[in-house]
Amino acid sequence: MRTCQWLLLVATSSVVAPAFAVDTDPAAVTVEFVNAEKFTDANDRRMKTAPEKNSHLQSLRRHVVARASRYLAQGQTLEIRFTDIDLAGDFRPNIEPALSDVRLVTQLYPPRLKLSYEIRDTSGSTIRSGDADLRDLAFMSSSAGNISDVLRYEKRMLDRWMRKEFGKS
């Protein structure tokens, strides 16, 4: 008898679940890097690269688009504008020239992200907007996820901020 009830519950929930599915259209989220060439430290190497060729900026964009869309109701759009980025760590001067692309990550160089955001409804009216100056001084004291991701500290900080700012999802 229990088996039958369990199967009925599974069958019922699989029929009902799609009706409650949230629209997570990644196109609803746009990310802009305002004057990226003036960011404190967002480069993927010591030399400045154009924002569209900067692998760090493109990785942050993909991450925000994928994660932020889950906080929007159907038809809403979110625009996030980064106004400054200072990645965890820093390139150290006077290191062997062959190692010029090595970033030293220590507690001395915490990640910092400055951004503004705007959520709009289907008619284009602003529902919510704000600014954020994110900094994680204890970024090295807890697990940051995928250790092979060079932006793991920044992404974790963004995830926490989105959860706090836009709700639990």
Phi, psi and omega in degrees: 000318179298319180301317180296318179296319180296315179296322178295318179297316179296314181297319180293316182293329180288334177281322184279326187307314182300332179295336181258005181298140180267138178287115180245054181291112180299337179292345180285349182244127174239144180235129180236142176250105185277119181052051184303331180293345179257004179299147181304309182196094179229013186275150178272359174203172184301324181280144178290139175235154179298143183308321181289345178252357182279112184296329178293314180295320180293323177294318177297319179300310180300319181296311181297316180299316181293319186274320187290332184298333181290345181267356183263142172282163181301131179092345179281154174233153179230131174241124177245128179242112176279129180252344173198145177223131174230103184292156175300138180084183181199156172282130182271131177286160175063027173267159178319128182306329180291343181254026186295341181263018181266126178259127177266119181254114176221170178301339181294338186235076180287156177286147177216134179229128173249132182206165170230158181216160178211126175254131180240151176272186184297334180273355180093002178283140180287123177271319186204143177209164180178177177238153177217139173238094186268135177212137180237094182289339180253031186299335182265357186269358176221164181297136183246023177086223186294108184291346178273354179272115183292344180253024185298325181289318180293319180293320178296319179296318177296317179300316179298315180298314180298318178299316181288318185282321188252350179115170182276134175209000000 
